[in-house]
Each structure stands twice: as structure tokens, then as C-alpha cells.
Amino acid sequence: NAGVTQTPKFQVLKTGQSMTLQCAQDMNHNSMYWYRQDPGMGLRLIYYSASEGTTDKGEVPNGYNVSRLNKREFSLRLESAAPSQTSVYFCASSGGRTDTQYFGPGTRLTVL
Amino acid sequence: GNSVTQMEGPVTLSEEAFLTINCTYTATGYPSLFWYVQYPGEGLQLLLKATKADDKGSNKGFEATYRKETTSFHLEKGSVQVSDSAVYFCALTLNPSGSARQLTFGSGTQLTVLP
């Protein structure tokens, strides 16, 4: 049982490059989330998907797009990376009657 | 808006010392409260939670009580171990939007336990 998986684990980009962060969950959860973690600021919600086919903005959506490809997969795209997007990105999922979110191991992104 | 304020770190303790990490919140409504833990190089894991006033969450020797009158959810452990060294996050969620539960996190508290 893998839980929530994320790829890649590390990535270095140059300003203006694009990339997609992948996330998949095998817990049959309806809801999925993307967060970024910056020093001293905790985790901030970028986008979330309440169910397959829906996505909504979180606290810090600018510069990002998302796709809920199917129930298992939720990707985050940076179209034109900026140094301010240097961060650790976490995907999470939740489902059923519980409030609990389950997190992936994270992707450490550096934009030069 | 909703917010979570945590005790600033880092916190350094000797093994077997008593731990308290303070957490207070501001929310419009009746949130569920959580403590998540992040071990070095890993994602966040749920440590404990409480869903209504006066509930006590507990796990692995850690405890926290949901205090509505003081809007607090302080984390405590009677005797810490070196393996408890991690970053601890307090968080809340309110009534879901659809089926999604959006978490609001505190800034995290780094705990280091020395042998």
C-alpha cells in the first residue's frame, strides 16, 4: 500500500522553464490537495480538488495550474517558473468521513 | 480569516524532559484541530486530532486537549525521546467545502531532543 506518491523528488529549473509535478494516491480518496512549504510559514494550500472533475484555488494559486486527471492522479504545473516558486511541494489526499489528510513525501524544487 | 499560531522554535530538550508546544487558533465556526509531525526528509503524518470542544487527542504518548474557551490545542508529552526530534505542525479545518477539507497550518515548531 503506497499511499500518496510524488514524482520527482528533486528538481532544478531555470527561470522561465516549465514542469509538471505528479501525484497519485491508491486509497480511493475523493479529495486531493497541493501545498507548498516555505521556511517559517508552514504549509500553504495552492489548489485542491474536492472530487474527480473539479478543481479550486487555494491560498496561493498564482503561477500554477492543476489537472485532476482521474480519481487517482492530481498534477501541478508551473508554466513559467520563477525563483519565488523555490519551495518544497506536498501533495495530499483525503476521503470518507474523516478529516485526515495523508501526505506524500514531497518534491524539492529550486528555480535559479 | 482562519489562522493558527504556534510557539516559535526551535525547541531543544534533553531526553525524558516534559514537552509543551503551544498552539492557539482563530476560526469562524467550530473547527477540527490537528497535530501533524514531519520527520527529517519525509512528508507530514497525522499525530493526533480532536473534533469538538473538550476532546483529548492522544497518540504515541503525545496528548492535546481542544479548549474552546481559550481557543487552544497545546501539545504535551511527559517524557520525550531522541526519536521525537521532528517538526510539529498545528492545523485546523472547518466545515468542508463539498467533500474537501482545507487545512490551515501553523508555521511549525522544530523539536530537537538530545541524549
Interface residues (C-beta under 8 A of the other chain):
Chain A: V4 N30 S31 Y33 G40 M41 G42 L43 R44 L45 Y48 S49 A50 S51 T54 D56 G58 F90 A92 S94 G95 D99 T100 Q101 Y102 F103 G104 P105 G106
Chain B: V4 S32 F34 Y36 G41 E42 G43 L44 Q45 L46 K49 T51 F89 T93 P96 S97 G98 S99 A100 R101 Q102 L103 F105 G106 S107 G108
